[in-house]
Amino acid sequence: MSWIRKQIMPCKEIILGRLATTYNNEVVSSEPKPANNYLKRAAVLIPLFLKNGEVYVLLTVRAKNMRSYGGDVAFPGGMRDKCDEDDVDTATREAWEEIGLPKHDIEIISQGPVFITKTNIMVIPVIGFIPNNFKPNLNVDEVEDSFCVPLLDFLKTDKHCHRIIDRYHLHEFTHNIRNKTYKTWGLTAAICINIATVVFNQKPDFYFKSKL
């Protein structure tokens, strides 16, 4: 598996170009698209970094006492606040509050595909590169753990399974890291798959209805 990753791993300049081209160099907007302006708005940061020639993504585990999705794997992020000027503000503010990631350490690239949750919340992924030596400082009231995985894992079948819940087709990935097991599923998995498809310019090894 490591040999395959190294053979197809793009450099940072290629990754930036693919993301910018796919998402039309879209500046992350402060206003919803007209068809969705009745929805509540949230933003999440997709923290990517390069290490040993591979692209990694940083993920968090929500505290179990959170009112929604407690214990689930997620991205740093949350609902739009009145003080936020745009989606970048929301995503970077939440990243600072949740994992201690300073805004000046994030190289914002583009907005990813917009997702609408089954609770009618519009989620905007904000894609950015972070330093590969960043050490999360967790806000334990909101985040109980964090981990990093190769982004390419979200295109492979060895950690993937598929299930249907309430007619929703959900993808799930299992990661075994430092004697711990993490499961990335649902919206978080879908975002990872979409972005990995762009970064590596290839489709997953399993069926997936892309938002591209």
Secondary structure, DSSP 4 states (H G I P E B T S, - for coil): -HHHHHHHPPPHHHHHHHHHHHTTTPPPPSS--GGGTTSEEEEEEEEEEEETTEEEEEEEEE-TTSSSSTT-EE-SEEE--TT-SSHHHHHHHHHHHHH---GGG-EEEEE---EE-TTSEEEEEEEEE--TT------TTTEEEEEEEEGGGGG-STTEEEEEETTEEEEEEEEEETTEEEEEEHHHHHHHHHHHHHHHTS--SS------
